[in-house]
Amino acid sequence: MTEFDHPVPDHPVLDHRVQGVDHAAFPTFDPAGTVRFYRDVLGFPVVHSICAAGWGPEDHPDFVHFFFDIGRGDRIAFFYYFGLDAVHPRHGRGDVYAGFGPDVPEFFVRSRHLAIHVANEDDLLEYRRRLDASAWPVEMQITHETIESIYTHDPNGYMVELTRALRPVTPQEDLDANLTIDALLDVVGGADPTFQKLLARKAELIVERAAAWELAAAGGR
């Protein structure tokens, strides 16, 4: 018996009904730079906007909510609130930093990002060319696990990733992902979670579930 005397049971498989991202939305203090970056540099067309006056409670500012097409019906959107420029937090670094104090590590702030996938290497390099010719050149180009990605920060300080798949993700990798998450939930539910405890718990789960996997592979015989 381990310290995890109540192992996480196999979770129920629910039917998957969502169709992808309708839109991801962010605030902006720099609408002009945002339009230049997404429309004029990356080439994402403006596809929708909402002009809202007198919306919400009395102290809610008027705003424009505008959307860019990022492919397959998905969109990235921004809110620009009139009259808030004077309270721009940590001015010059972008409102991505607005919710974090000076004690929050830079890597934690930078981990918040949007990844947009492209079809192939040619497309990835074309976006690299566009960015490198702009005021927002590529900061990193990294190959990791199953993808290759380029990264930069948009005018608001948000990290943007453009990525291509190097190969399909296998069913075995999906299984590994579920083992990792189940082990993570066990470990963070206990005292002093560490990466080493995560790996140890994952190994225990593999041993616990191996017989069931073998039975399933044999067709339940």
C-alpha positions, 0 to 999 in steps of 0.5 A: 500500500502506498500513501495514495490509499484511494487511487483515482479511479478510471474516469467515465468517458463522456461523449465529446460534443465541442467543435473547437474554439469559437474565440479566445478573448483578451483585453488590450491597451493598444488596439492600433498595434493589435490590428497591425500585428494580427491583420497587417503582419500575420494576415488574419482578417477582421471578421466581426466587431461589437460596439458596446455603449452603456453595457453592464453596470453604470460604471462599466466603460464603453468598449469595442470588441473585435475579432480576427479569423485564425482559420476553420471558423476559430477566432481571436478577439480583443476588448478595447475599453475607452478611458482606461489608458491612464491606468495602464498597469506597468505601462509599456509591458502590456496588459498580460502583466496586469494581474501579476505582482512583482513577486511572480516569476517571469516564466510564470507570466510567459507560460500564458500563451495562445498557440495557432497551428499551421499545415506544414513547414512552408507555412510556418516559415512564411509566418516567420518571414512576416514576423521577422520583417515586422516590429515583432520578430520571432523570439524562439524557434523550437522543435519539441516532442511532436511539434515545431513552433515559433514564438513572439509577443504581440503588442499587448505582451501576450506570447503567441505561438505558431506551430506545425505537427511533426507527426501524428500523436499516437494512441499510446501517447494519449494513454500516457497523457491520461496516466500523467494527469491521474498521477498529477491529481494524486500527487497535488492532493497530498503534501509537498508535491514534487516532479519525482513523486509524480513519476513514482506515482505514474509508475505505480499506476502503470503496474496497477492498470497493466492487467486490465490493459492486457485483458482489453488487448486480448478482447476481454477473454 
